[in-house]
Amino acid sequence: MADAPEQKADANEAAASSVEASTTPKAPAKKRGVGEFLADNAIVSIALLIGKLRGIVTLPLIVGAIGTAGYGTWAQILAFTTLLSVIISWNLHLPLIRFIAADRSKAPNVYTSILVLEMMMTVLSAAALLPFSKQASALLLGDTGLERHLAVSLVLVFFSNVRLMNLNVYRAYNRFLARSVVEVSAQTLELGVILVVFAVTKNLLYALIAMAAWAAIVAAVSTWHASRLTGFAKPDRATMRRAMAYAVPLLPSLLSFWILDRSDRFLIGRFLGPTEVGIYSASYALGGLVLQAQAPFQMTLFPKVAQLWDTDRATAKRYIELSNKFFLTLAIPFTAACGVVAPALLDKLGNAEIAAQSAILTVLISAGVSLWGVTITQSQILHGARSTGIQGMTSLVAAAVNVVINVVLLPRIGVVGAAVATLAAYGLQCFVLARAARKHLLILYYPVYLAKCLFASFVMLVPMSLLIAKNVWAIAAAVVTGAITYFVMLIAVRAFDAEERAFAVRGLNKVLRRTGVHKNAGSGTSQ
């Protein structure tokens, strides 16, 4: 799961102060430059993409077997599982990263204490929620017959949260290649398990049970592997208290993010039924892929800025600007292309019913999620400044705006209303946090450069519109031609400066060298 921006209330200032001594690295790792940073993000993106593609890959199988409404039910169950994970995880992976990155000599104690705390909190929370599975099924899904699905979700959440803790150990150590290998393997095999089990049984419950069983295996293996980095030590209550003091005040922000990102499935189900949930979820699965261009930075930027903020703020600023600029370079054309590609692609993967409104749905969703990606980058400034109270407040307001707009528009204009609500809520939060972040660090947004990206995107749509058709080869040709046209146009309007071109070359060399594809003579050892 992607990280949501963390926040704290005013009362959390004391908690921030309690960990302030840990925020300056005492045993810093080898200094790593922009080339390594770009390579890390390229490696991480491969792993994250596989997990994000689950909604797209399972679409034709589920729709073909049990229809659009069945796909809607599947999307609601996964949304419920995400909610449980948000509540039950307690954000404990965040202090894990912060504490270990600050002082790796304490890693055995930090890892063991927080992992044990995570497991205890998850078990206690799941035990408290289990008796209410039937009520939750009726309230959220409108079907009491899904209570067993939600009960299995509790088991899935436990093992998924253990895996989450272990994967974040790699983040704390800047071991992104190792993290990606574990995540790619886990996500790929999980997707295979889902496809095989559902193809054989055509039963969503059995697919969930298979996911839970596989999650248990991954949790065990990843615990063993992560512990080889950190070691084990006797857990202590002091570390647990520090972790809770750091993490719990940030929970409202994660809950708000879930409301922004997932609650519309339940509101659509209430107002319009499961078929419309399936239609919207398919478009969201495609439009939401835009965040894959930003998701790697969620993994790498937080520990990087945390390490640099107190010692080299100018370099931290550079990383934030670079991350935001790279994301928008890809997000702008992706959003534009959705209007052309979505109808043909979703008709091919799903059916005409799903594809009918997908052009406007995916463009609105992609635009909203792109603004959310910018918000995540902006939040790193507030993290560094230890002034994240505004994040929680704006998250709650944005979540409320999202719900209100959904309630008003869904009965009137259907699922397009949910997409409008997504764009409006994310846009509001992005604007407010941009203003708040300026008080601590003024970053550049490169408006001239972004205007060139927008221009290149409009030019790109011409050949794409001419080539697009409802078959795989035409869709692929349109996408490839569009991408080539976009970057050729950026070069033609001189969007990239010499430094950026040099960064790109160094980053590519790092990726090739670290993945074993290319050995650059005299480059030294890579981490």
N, C-alpha and C positions, 0 to 999 in steps of 0.2 A: 504494500500500500504506500501510496505516496504520502510524504510528510506534509501536514498542513502547517501554516505559520503558527508559532507558539505565541502566547500572550501571558501577561500577568496583570492582576489588579493592583491598585496602589498598595494593598497590604502585602503583596508579594515582593515589594522592594527589599524587605528584610531577608526574604529567602534568596533573592539575587545577591545580596551582600554576603550571605553566609557561604556562597560558593565563589565569591569574587576572588578569593585567594587562590582558587583552583583554575582561574581562567587564563592565567599567564603560564605558558608551558615551562615546566621545570626541567624536563628532559626532552628538548625538542628533537624532532626527527631531522633527517637530512633536508636541507632547504631545497625546495622544489619550485621550478619556474612555471611560466605560462604554458610552455610546451608540454610539460608533464600534466598540468591541469587539464589541457585540452585532450590529451591522450586518455586520462582517467575518465573523462566524460564520454568519450567515444566508446570506451570499453563498457561502461555502465549502461549506456543506451541500448546495447544489444540485449542485455538481460531484461531490462525494463520493457522493451518492446514486445517480447514474447508474452509476458504477463498481460500486457494491455490488449494484445490481439485475441485474448480468450473470447471476448464478446463477439468479435467478428467471425472467428473460426467456428465457434459452436452455433452460430446463427443458422446456416443452412441445414444442419443436422436436426436441431430442435424444431425449427419451423416446419421442415419437411415431415417430421414424425408426429408432432402434436400441435402444429399450427402457431399462428401469431400470438394467440392468447397464452399458449404454453410458454412461449419465449418470454412473454411479459411476466408470468409467474416466476420463471427462473430468475429474471432480472430483479424482481422484488425480494426473492429469497437471498440473493447475493447482496442486495442493498441492506437487508436486515443483518446479515452476517457482518458486513462492514460496520454497521452501527454497534453491534456487540463488541467487535474488536476495538473500536474507538473507546467505548466505555470501559472495557475490562483491561485494556493495556495500560491505562493510566499514564500514558506518555513516558513510561519509564525508560524507553530506549534513548530519550533525549539526555537525561543526566548521565546515562551510561557513556554516550559519546563525549559529553562535556568533561566528565571526570577523568576518563582514560586518556583523552587527547591532551588534557592539561598535565597529567603526571602518570606516565606509564608504569612507574615503579609500584604504583598502588593498584595496578590492573587486576591482579588475582583477587584482592579483597573486593574491589568495585564490581567486577564481573560476577563473582559468586553471590555477593549480597543482593545485587539488583536482580539477578536471575531467579534466586530463591524467592525474593519478594514478589516478582512478577508471577511466578507459579502459584504462590499462596493467594495472591489477590485474584487471580483468574479462577482458581478453584472455588474460592468463597463466593465470588460474584456469580459464577455459573450455577452453584448450588442454590443461591437465592433466586435466580431467574427461572430455573428449570420448572418449578411448580406452576409458572404462569405461561407456559408455552401455548396452551390452548387459547387463553385470553389474548395473547399477543398475535396469534394466528388470525383470530377473528377481527381484532382491531386494526392490524396493519395490512393483512392480506385479504380480509373479507372472506375467509374460508377456514373454518375450524378444523378441516381435514388435513391441514398442513402442520399440525402441532409436532408431529414426529420430525418433519423437516427442520423445524426450528430447534428441536432438542439436539439433533445431530449437529446443527450449526454451532451449538455451545462447545461440543467436543472439537470441532474444526477450529474454532477460535482459540482454544487453549494451545493446541500444537502450533497454530500459525503465529501466535504471540511469542512462543518460545523461539521459533525460527526468526521472527523479527528482531528479538534481542541479539541473537547470534550474528545475524547479518550486519547489525550495527557495530559489532566489534570490529569488523573489517573497515568500516568507515572511520572509526576512531584511530585505526592504525594506518590509514591511507592505503589499505590493501584492496584496491578496487578491482583488480584483476581476479583475485581470489574470491571476492564477493560475487563477481559476475559469473564465475565458473559455477559456484554453488547455486546461484539464483537461476542461471540458464538451465542447468541440469534439472533443478527442482520444478521450474515452471514448464519446461518442455515435457517432462514425464507426467506431470499433473495433467496437462492438456491432453496428452495421449490417453491417460487413464479415463478422463471424462468422456472422450470421444468413443473409446472402446466400450466402456460400460453402458453408455447411453445407446450406442448403436445396437448392442445386444439386448438390452432390457427395455429401452424406451421409457425409462422410469427415472424421474428427477431425484427421488429419494435414494435410489441405489447409487446414482452419480455422486450425491453428497456424501454418502457413506464411504465410497471409494476415495473421494477427496480427503476425508478425515483420516482414513487409514494411511494414505500416502503422506499426509502432513505429519503423522506420528513418526514415520520413518525419517523424513527430512529433519524433524526436530531433534531426533536422537543423533543422527549423523552430524548435523551442524553444531550441536552442543559439543560433541567430541572434538570437532575440528577447531571451533572457536577457542576451546579451552587449551589447545596446543599453543595458541598465541598468548593467552593471558595467564594460564595456570589457574589452579583452584586455591582457595584459602577459606578459612573459617568465616562464614558470614557474620556480620556484626550489626547491631541495631542502629548504631550511630550513622553508618553509611546508608542504611535503609531510610532513616529519618531525613537525612540530607536529600536523598533521591526523591522522596515524597514531597518535601518542601519545594524542590525545584519543579517537579512534574505536575502535581495536582492543580496548582493555580492556572496551568495552561490548558486544562481540560475543556473549559467552555469554548475555547477557540476551535478545538477539534470537533466538538459537537456542532458548533455553528457551521463548520466546513461540511460536515455530513449533511446538515439540513440543506446547505447550498447545493451540494453535489448529488445527493441521493433522495431527499425527501419528496422530490417531485414525482418519483415513481409511485409512491403511496397516494399522493394527492390526485394524480391522474387516475389511479385505480379506483379511488373513491368517487370521483366525478364522472369518469368516462368508461371504466372497465378495463379488464386485463388486455384486451386486444389493442387498445390505444397505448397501454404501457409498453407492449411489444413494439409498436410502431416507433414510439419515442425512444425507447432503449436502443433500438438498432441504429437510429440516427445519432444518438449520443455516443454509442460505441465507436462510430466512425468519426464524428466531429471531435470527440474528446481525445482522439489520437494526437491532436496538435500538441498536447502537453508532453508528449514523448520528446519533443525538442528541448523541453525545459527540465524534464524529470531527472536527467543525469546531474544537473546542477543542484538539485535538491539533496543529492547524496554527497557531492563534493564541496559545495560552496559553504555550507554551514560550518564544518570543521576548519576549512581554510580561513574564513573570516574570523572565526573564534581565535585562531592562532595568531592572526596578524593585527587584530584591532588595536591592542594595547601597545604594540611594538612597531608596527609599520602600517599606519592607517592609509597612506597613499597607495600602497600596493593592494590593500583590501579593497579600496575604492576601484582600482583598476580591474580586479577580478569581478566585482559586482557589475560594472559597466560592460565588461566583455561578455559576461554571461547573459545579460539582458539583450545586448545587441545581437548576439548569435541566435538567441531564441526567437526574436522578432524577425530576423532574416528568414527563418523557416516558417514561422507562424503566419505571416502575412500571405505568402503564396498558397500555403496549405488551405487557409480559410477561403481564399478566392476560388481555388480549385474545387472545393467541396460542392459549389453550386453546379459545376459541370459533371463531376465524376459521381457524386452520390446517387443520383437516380439510376444510372446504368449499373453501378456496382451493387447497390442494395436490391435491385430487381433480380440481378444474377444470383446473389447470395441468399436472398429471402424470397420475396414475391412482389407483385405489383402493388399490393396493399401497403406494404412497408415502404416502397419506393415513391409513392405518390406525392408526399409532401417533403421528401427528404432534402431537396435542394435548399429550401428556405430554412428547414430545421437544422441541417448540419452547418450552414453558414452562421446562423445566429448562435448555435451552441459553440462552434469553434471560436467565434469572436469573443464570446463570454469567457471561455476557458483560457484563451490567450491573455485576456486581461488578468485572469487569476494567476497565470504564470508570471506576469510582470509583478503582481502583488507579492508572490513568493520571493522574488529577487529583492524587492524593496524591503521586505521584512528582515533581511540579513543586516541591514543598517540598524534597525531597532534592536535586534539581538546583540549586535556589537556594542551598542550604546547602553544596553541593559535598561531599555525604556520601552518595554513591549506592552504596557497597559493599554495603549490605544488600539492594539491589534485585537484584543478581546472585545473591546467595546464596538469597534467597527464590524467585527465578525458577527456579533449578535444583531446589530442593526441590519446588516446585509442579509442575514438569515431571515429576519422578520420581514424585510422588504420582499424577499423571494417568496415567502409563504403568502403574503398578502396579494401580490400580483398573480400568483397561481390561482388563488381562490377567486379573484375577480375575473381573470381572463379565461380560465379553463372552460367554464360553462358557456362562454360567449364565442371564442374562436378556436376551441379545441387545444390540441397539443402544441400548436404554435405559441400559445400563451405561456406554456412552460419554458419554451426556448427564449421568449422575450424576458421572462422573469430571470432566467439564468444570466442573460446579457446585462440586464439592469442592475442586478445585485452585485455581480462581480465588478461591473464598471464603477459603481458607487464605492466599493471597498478599495479598488485600485486608486481612485482619485484621492480619497481621504488619506490613505497611507502614504501616497506620494507627497502630499503636503506635510504630513507629520515627519517623514524621513528627512525632509529638507532642513529641519532644525538641527540635525546631527551630522549630516553629510550630504553635500550637494553633488549629485551624480549627473552625468550627461545622458540625454536620451537620443541625441543625434537626429533631430527632426529632418534635416536635409537628406540624410542617408535613408531614413524610413520612407520619405517621400519617393525616393528613387526605387525602393523596394515595392512600394504601392504601384508606381508606374510600370515597373517590370512585370508585376503580377497581372495587370490589366492587359498588357501586350501578350502575355503567356496564354490568356484565355482564348485568343483567336485561333491558334492551331489546335488547341485542345477541343474547342467546340466543333471544329471541322472533322476531327478524327473520332470523337466519342461515339460509341454504339454499344448495344447490349450484348457484347461478347467479350471474352477474356482478352483476346489479342488486341481488339480496338481500345479497350480500357487501358491496357498496358502501354500501347503506343501513345495514347493521349497523355498519360502520366509522364512517360519518359520524354516525349517531345516538349511537354510543358516545362519540365524541370530544366532541360537544356536551354530552352528559350529564355527562361527566367534568369539563369546565371549568365548567359551571353548578354542579355540586356543590361544586367548589373555591371558587367565589364565594360560594355559600350558606353555607359553613362559615367564611368569611372567612380563607381561606388566604393571600391576597396582601395585603401592606401597601401604604401609599400610595407609598412610595419605589419599590417593585417595579413598581407600575402606571405610575409616571412613567418608569421605565427602559424598560418595554415600549413605551410610546408613542414615546419618543425613538428607540429602536432601530428601530421600524417606519418612522418618518420618515426615518431615515438610509438604510435599505435602499431605500425608494422614491425618495429623492433621488439616491442613487448609481447606481441602475440606470436612471435617466432617466424613471421612471414619474411622479414627482411633483417639482415644484420648490417648495421652501419659501422663500417670500420672506424676504429678510433673513437667511438662514441662513449666508451666507458660502460660500466655495468648499469643495468636498469633495476629498478626496485621491483 
